[in-house]
Amino acid sequence: MKLSELMQGRTPSTSFEGFVTNDDFVLALDCSADGSAEVADFDVVQMGVTGLDAQMNPVTQDKQYIRAGQSTTKTGTQRAFKVGGDRYMGDAFQDFALSHKVKYGTGNEVIRPYVYFCVLNGKGESGKASIIVNSDGAGDAGESAEIDIEIKKAGSMPTEYTYGAAGEEG
């Protein structure tokens, strides 16, 4: 499903206030052949996905100082998404991520633009990430084939993103 299809008929409210569920967040990636799709044409990570864990992995450095003791300095953050669920053939994201080219690809071959935001207020982030496939079909006999894919920040820090601010149709 394209991001524009998911957001059709939805208008995020920047003043939204209240509890949110994991279903209120959307992760979409550029799965086009050349990696140059418009955000509205990014493919949504959802079909067959039972868990999307958006992680902020801080990088820290600990030092011991004379008379001051232990001190921790945050030196960076590694954004990571863990995608788990059941293999669904015909889904644009899964078919792309689990393609031979991506499963065995390295470097720039597996880096793609992404957006991640809350559909209730439209706020989130935009950046580039490496697609890392840990499992392309695991499980016991008679059960659904399970997938395990990580999507990790690559290159510069993600930027703030608001759905609709860049001209996407909502």
Contacts in CASP RR format, 6 or more apart in sequence:
PFRMAT RR
TARGET T0000
AUTHOR 0000-0000-0000
METHOD contacts of the structure
MODEL  1
MKLSELMQGRTPSTSFEGFVTNDDFVLALDCSADGSAEVADFDVVQMGVT
GLDAQMNPVTQDKQYIRAGQSTTKTGTQRAFKVGGDRYMGDAFQDFALSH
KVKYGTGNEVIRPYVYFCVLNGKGESGKASIIVNSDGAGDAGESAEIDIE
IKKAGSMPTEYTYGAAGEEG
1 43 0 8 1.000
1 44 0 8 1.000
1 46 0 8 1.000
1 47 0 8 1.000
1 92 0 8 1.000
2 40 0 8 1.000
2 41 0 8 1.000
2 42 0 8 1.000
2 43 0 8 1.000
2 44 0 8 1.000
2 92 0 8 1.000
3 26 0 8 1.000
3 28 0 8 1.000
3 39 0 8 1.000
3 40 0 8 1.000
3 41 0 8 1.000
3 42 0 8 1.000
3 43 0 8 1.000
3 44 0 8 1.000
3 115 0 8 1.000
3 168 0 8 1.000
4 40 0 8 1.000
4 41 0 8 1.000
4 168 0 8 1.000
4 169 0 8 1.000
4 170 0 8 1.000
5 44 0 8 1.000
6 26 0 8 1.000
6 28 0 8 1.000
6 44 0 8 1.000
6 46 0 8 1.000
6 119 0 8 1.000
7 119 0 8 1.000
7 163 0 8 1.000
7 168 0 8 1.000
7 169 0 8 1.000
7 170 0 8 1.000
8 169 0 8 1.000
8 170 0 8 1.000
9 170 0 8 1.000
10 119 0 8 1.000
10 170 0 8 1.000
11 170 0 8 1.000
12 118 0 8 1.000
12 119 0 8 1.000
12 120 0 8 1.000
12 121 0 8 1.000
12 122 0 8 1.000
12 123 0 8 1.000
12 163 0 8 1.000
12 164 0 8 1.000
13 120 0 8 1.000
13 121 0 8 1.000
14 121 0 8 1.000
14 122 0 8 1.000
14 123 0 8 1.000
14 162 0 8 1.000
15 121 0 8 1.000
16 118 0 8 1.000
16 120 0 8 1.000
16 121 0 8 1.000
20 118 0 8 1.000
20 120 0 8 1.000
22 51 0 8 1.000
22 52 0 8 1.000
24 118 0 8 1.000
24 119 0 8 1.000
24 120 0 8 1.000
25 52 0 8 1.000
25 54 0 8 1.000
25 116 0 8 1.000
25 117 0 8 1.000
25 118 0 8 1.000
25 119 0 8 1.000
26 44 0 8 1.000
26 45 0 8 1.000
26 46 0 8 1.000
26 115 0 8 1.000
26 116 0 8 1.000
26 117 0 8 1.000
26 118 0 8 1.000
26 119 0 8 1.000
27 44 0 8 1.000
27 45 0 8 1.000
27 52 0 8 1.000
27 54 0 8 1.000
27 81 0 8 1.000
27 83 0 8 1.000
27 114 0 8 1.000
27 115 0 8 1.000
27 116 0 8 1.000
27 151 0 8 1.000
28 39 0 8 1.000
28 42 0 8 1.000
28 43 0 8 1.000
28 44 0 8 1.000
28 45 0 8 1.000
28 114 0 8 1.000
28 115 0 8 1.000
28 116 0 8 1.000
29 42 0 8 1.000
29 43 0 8 1.000
29 45 0 8 1.000
29 93 0 8 1.000
29 96 0 8 1.000
29 112 0 8 1.000
29 113 0 8 1.000
29 114 0 8 1.000
29 129 0 8 1.000
29 131 0 8 1.000
29 151 0 8 1.000
30 36 0 8 1.000
30 37 0 8 1.000
30 41 0 8 1.000
30 42 0 8 1.000
30 43 0 8 1.000
30 112 0 8 1.000
30 113 0 8 1.000
30 114 0 8 1.000
31 37 0 8 1.000
31 42 0 8 1.000
31 43 0 8 1.000
31 92 0 8 1.000
31 93 0 8 1.000
31 96 0 8 1.000
31 97 0 8 1.000
31 112 0 8 1.000
32 41 0 8 1.000
35 112 0 8 1.000
35 113 0 8 1.000
38 168 0 8 1.000
39 113 0 8 1.000
39 115 0 8 1.000
39 126 0 8 1.000
39 166 0 8 1.000
39 168 0 8 1.000
40 168 0 8 1.000
40 169 0 8 1.000
42 113 0 8 1.000
42 114 0 8 1.000
42 115 0 8 1.000
43 92 0 8 1.000
43 93 0 8 1.000
43 96 0 8 1.000
44 93 0 8 1.000
45 52 0 8 1.000
45 81 0 8 1.000
45 83 0 8 1.000
45 93 0 8 1.000
46 93 0 8 1.000
47 88 0 8 1.000
47 91 0 8 1.000
47 93 0 8 1.000
47 94 0 8 1.000
48 85 0 8 1.000
48 86 0 8 1.000
48 87 0 8 1.000
48 88 0 8 1.000
48 91 0 8 1.000
48 94 0 8 1.000
49 83 0 8 1.000
49 84 0 8 1.000
49 85 0 8 1.000
50 84 0 8 1.000
50 85 0 8 1.000
50 86 0 8 1.000
51 82 0 8 1.000
51 83 0 8 1.000
51 84 0 8 1.000
51 85 0 8 1.000
52 81 0 8 1.000
52 82 0 8 1.000
52 83 0 8 1.000
52 84 0 8 1.000
53 81 0 8 1.000
53 82 0 8 1.000
54 79 0 8 1.000
54 80 0 8 1.000
54 81 0 8 1.000
54 116 0 8 1.000
55 79 0 8 1.000
55 80 0 8 1.000
55 81 0 8 1.000
55 82 0 8 1.000
56 77 0 8 1.000
56 79 0 8 1.000
57 77 0 8 1.000
57 78 0 8 1.000
57 79 0 8 1.000
57 80 0 8 1.000
58 74 0 8 1.000
58 76 0 8 1.000
58 77 0 8 1.000
58 78 0 8 1.000
59 74 0 8 1.000
59 75 0 8 1.000
59 76 0 8 1.000
59 77 0 8 1.000
59 78 0 8 1.000
60 72 0 8 1.000
60 73 0 8 1.000
60 74 0 8 1.000
60 75 0 8 1.000
61 72 0 8 1.000
61 73 0 8 1.000
61 75 0 8 1.000
62 70 0 8 1.000
62 71 0 8 1.000
62 72 0 8 1.000
62 73 0 8 1.000
63 70 0 8 1.000
63 71 0 8 1.000
63 73 0 8 1.000
64 70 0 8 1.000
64 71 0 8 1.000
65 71 0 8 1.000
77 157 0 8 1.000
78 152 0 8 1.000
78 153 0 8 1.000
79 125 0 8 1.000
79 129 0 8 1.000
79 152 0 8 1.000
79 153 0 8 1.000
79 158 0 8 1.000
80 150 0 8 1.000
80 151 0 8 1.000
80 152 0 8 1.000
80 153 0 8 1.000
81 116 0 8 1.000
81 129 0 8 1.000
81 150 0 8 1.000
81 151 0 8 1.000
81 152 0 8 1.000
82 148 0 8 1.000
82 149 0 8 1.000
82 150 0 8 1.000
83 147 0 8 1.000
83 148 0 8 1.000
83 149 0 8 1.000
83 150 0 8 1.000
83 151 0 8 1.000
84 146 0 8 1.000
84 147 0 8 1.000
84 148 0 8 1.000
84 149 0 8 1.000
85 144 0 8 1.000
85 146 0 8 1.000
85 147 0 8 1.000
85 148 0 8 1.000
86 144 0 8 1.000
86 145 0 8 1.000
86 146 0 8 1.000
86 147 0 8 1.000
87 94 0 8 1.000
87 98 0 8 1.000
87 136 0 8 1.000
87 137 0 8 1.000
87 144 0 8 1.000
87 145 0 8 1.000
87 146 0 8 1.000
87 147 0 8 1.000
88 94 0 8 1.000
89 95 0 8 1.000
94 147 0 8 1.000
96 102 0 8 1.000
97 131 0 8 1.000
97 133 0 8 1.000
97 149 0 8 1.000
98 133 0 8 1.000
98 136 0 8 1.000
98 147 0 8 1.000
98 149 0 8 1.000
101 109 0 8 1.000
102 109 0 8 1.000
102 110 0 8 1.000
102 131 0 8 1.000
102 133 0 8 1.000
103 133 0 8 1.000
103 136 0 8 1.000
107 130 0 8 1.000
110 130 0 8 1.000
110 131 0 8 1.000
110 132 0 8 1.000
111 128 0 8 1.000
111 129 0 8 1.000
111 130 0 8 1.000
111 131 0 8 1.000
111 154 0 8 1.000
112 128 0 8 1.000
112 129 0 8 1.000
112 131 0 8 1.000
113 126 0 8 1.000
113 127 0 8 1.000
113 128 0 8 1.000
114 126 0 8 1.000
114 127 0 8 1.000
114 128 0 8 1.000
114 129 0 8 1.000
114 151 0 8 1.000
115 124 0 8 1.000
115 125 0 8 1.000
115 126 0 8 1.000
115 127 0 8 1.000
115 161 0 8 1.000
115 163 0 8 1.000
116 124 0 8 1.000
116 125 0 8 1.000
116 126 0 8 1.000
116 161 0 8 1.000
117 123 0 8 1.000
117 124 0 8 1.000
117 125 0 8 1.000
117 161 0 8 1.000
117 162 0 8 1.000
117 163 0 8 1.000
118 124 0 8 1.000
119 163 0 8 1.000
122 162 0 8 1.000
122 163 0 8 1.000
122 164 0 8 1.000
123 160 0 8 1.000
123 161 0 8 1.000
123 162 0 8 1.000
123 163 0 8 1.000
124 160 0 8 1.000
124 161 0 8 1.000
124 162 0 8 1.000
125 158 0 8 1.000
125 159 0 8 1.000
125 160 0 8 1.000
125 161 0 8 1.000
126 158 0 8 1.000
126 159 0 8 1.000
126 160 0 8 1.000
126 161 0 8 1.000
127 153 0 8 1.000
127 156 0 8 1.000
127 158 0 8 1.000
127 159 0 8 1.000
128 153 0 8 1.000
128 154 0 8 1.000
128 155 0 8 1.000
128 156 0 8 1.000
129 151 0 8 1.000
129 152 0 8 1.000
129 153 0 8 1.000
129 154 0 8 1.000
130 151 0 8 1.000
130 152 0 8 1.000
130 153 0 8 1.000
130 154 0 8 1.000
131 149 0 8 1.000
131 150 0 8 1.000
131 151 0 8 1.000
132 149 0 8 1.000
132 150 0 8 1.000
132 151 0 8 1.000
132 152 0 8 1.000
133 147 0 8 1.000
133 148 0 8 1.000
133 149 0 8 1.000
134 148 0 8 1.000
134 149 0 8 1.000
134 150 0 8 1.000
135 146 0 8 1.000
135 147 0 8 1.000
135 148 0 8 1.000
136 147 0 8 1.000
137 145 0 8 1.000
137 146 0 8 1.000
137 147 0 8 1.000
138 145 0 8 1.000
138 146 0 8 1.000
138 147 0 8 1.000
138 148 0 8 1.000
139 145 0 8 1.000
139 146 0 8 1.000
163 170 0 8 1.000
164 170 0 8 1.000
END
